[in-house]
């Protein structure tokens, strides 16, 4: 018995090459699909503007008003009362909260002013209105 065990050594190594390949493939898949997931599913026809600045990478909340006057916070349908409550809570946690307002160009201005008034009342100072660049 001792002769046989002396010839056969136990292999204690683990080959991680297949594992690394799988991890790299998953990383590539996530890198490709993440921008698609982060884009909004709500169809909004933005107004056009001749000038504008790209968005910063700070913590931001997206408020979207669709052409049927539905209001969304980060793709979640909310009522106006819920909008005020959620923005107030987020602003209390982060006083430098940045809000980006996406509005369909066919929404009545009165509805936009009403939302802007709510944001002003809450104390939001970092407000941007989304637009697409004129072609």
C-alpha positions as CSV (number, residue, x, y, z in Angstrom):
1,X,0.0,0.0,0.0
2,X,2.7,2.5,0.8
3,X,4.4,1.9,-2.5
4,X,1.2,2.7,-4.4
5,X,0.4,5.9,-2.4
6,X,4.0,7.1,-2.8
7,X,3.6,7.1,-6.6
8,X,0.2,8.8,-6.7
9,X,0.2,12.3,-5.3
10,X,-2.9,14.2,-4.6
11,X,-3.5,17.0,-6.9
12,X,-4.5,20.0,-4.7
13,X,-4.8,22.7,-7.4
14,X,-8.0,24.1,-8.8
15,X,-8.0,25.2,-12.4
16,X,-9.7,28.7,-12.4
17,X,-9.4,29.4,-16.1
18,X,-12.9,28.3,-17.0
19,X,-14.3,30.3,-14.0
20,X,-12.4,33.4,-15.1
21,X,-13.7,33.0,-18.6
22,X,-17.3,32.9,-17.4
23,X,-16.8,35.9,-15.1
24,X,-15.4,38.0,-18.0
25,X,-18.3,37.0,-20.3
26,X,-20.7,38.1,-17.6
27,X,-18.9,41.3,-17.1
28,X,-19.1,42.1,-20.8
29,X,-22.8,41.3,-20.9
30,X,-23.5,43.6,-18.0
31,X,-21.4,46.4,-19.5
32,X,-23.5,46.2,-22.7
33,X,-26.9,45.9,-21.1
34,X,-26.6,48.4,-18.2
35,X,-27.1,51.5,-20.4
36,X,-30.1,49.9,-22.0
37,X,-31.7,49.2,-18.6
38,X,-31.0,52.7,-17.3
39,X,-32.9,54.3,-20.2
40,X,-36.4,55.3,-19.5
41,X,-39.3,53.2,-20.9
42,X,-41.6,56.2,-20.9
43,X,-42.0,57.8,-24.4
44,X,-41.6,61.5,-24.1
45,X,-41.0,63.9,-27.1
46,X,-38.7,66.4,-25.6
47,X,-38.6,70.0,-26.9
48,X,-35.5,71.2,-28.7
49,X,-32.9,73.7,-27.5
50,X,-30.0,75.3,-29.2
51,X,-27.7,75.2,-26.2
52,X,-27.3,72.9,-23.2
53,X,-24.9,71.2,-20.9
54,X,-24.4,67.5,-20.3
55,X,-25.6,66.1,-17.0
56,X,-23.3,65.6,-14.1
57,X,-22.8,62.4,-12.2
58,X,-24.4,63.6,-9.0
59,X,-27.3,61.9,-7.3
60,X,-30.3,62.9,-9.4
61,X,-34.0,62.3,-9.5
62,X,-35.8,62.1,-12.9
63,X,-39.3,63.4,-13.0
64,X,-41.1,62.7,-16.2
65,X,-44.4,64.2,-17.4
66,X,-45.9,62.3,-20.3
67,X,-48.3,63.7,-22.9
68,X,-51.3,62.3,-21.0
69,X,-50.1,64.3,-17.9
70,X,-49.0,61.2,-16.0
71,X,-46.1,61.9,-13.6
72,X,-43.3,59.5,-13.0
73,X,-40.4,59.5,-10.5
74,X,-37.6,57.4,-12.0
75,X,-40.0,55.4,-14.2
76,X,-42.5,54.8,-11.3
77,X,-46.0,56.2,-11.8
78,X,-47.0,58.5,-8.9
79,X,-49.8,60.9,-8.0
80,X,-49.0,64.6,-7.5
81,X,-49.4,64.1,-3.7
82,X,-46.9,61.2,-3.8
83,X,-44.6,63.3,-5.9
84,X,-44.4,66.0,-3.3
85,X,-44.0,63.6,-0.4
86,X,-41.2,61.6,-2.1
87,X,-39.3,64.6,-3.3
88,X,-39.6,66.2,0.2
89,X,-38.2,63.0,1.8
90,X,-35.3,62.8,-0.7
91,X,-34.5,66.5,-0.3
92,X,-34.5,66.1,3.5
93,X,-31.9,63.3,3.1
94,X,-29.8,65.1,0.5
95,X,-30.2,68.9,0.4
96,X,-28.1,69.1,-2.8
97,X,-30.5,66.8,-4.6
98,X,-30.5,67.4,-8.4
99,X,-33.9,67.1,-10.2
100,X,-34.2,66.6,-13.9
101,X,-37.6,67.3,-15.4
102,X,-38.5,65.5,-18.6
103,X,-41.7,66.8,-20.1
104,X,-43.4,66.0,-23.4
105,X,-43.5,69.1,-25.6
106,X,-47.3,68.7,-25.8
107,X,-47.9,69.0,-22.1
108,X,-49.7,72.2,-21.1
109,X,-47.4,74.7,-19.6
110,X,-49.8,75.1,-16.7
111,X,-49.0,71.6,-15.5
112,X,-45.3,72.1,-15.7
113,X,-45.5,75.4,-13.8
114,X,-47.5,73.5,-11.1
115,X,-44.7,70.9,-10.7
116,X,-42.1,73.6,-10.7
117,X,-44.0,75.4,-8.0
118,X,-44.1,72.2,-5.9
119,X,-40.3,71.8,-6.3
120,X,-39.7,75.4,-5.4
121,X,-41.9,75.1,-2.3
122,X,-39.9,72.0,-1.2
123,X,-36.6,73.9,-1.6
124,X,-35.1,72.2,-4.7
125,X,-32.4,74.5,-6.1
126,X,-30.7,72.1,-8.5
127,X,-33.3,71.8,-11.2
128,X,-32.7,71.0,-14.9
129,X,-35.3,70.7,-17.6
130,X,-34.4,68.1,-20.2
131,X,-34.3,69.0,-23.9
132,X,-32.8,67.6,-27.1
133,X,-30.3,69.4,-29.2
134,X,-31.8,71.1,-32.3
135,X,-30.8,69.4,-35.5
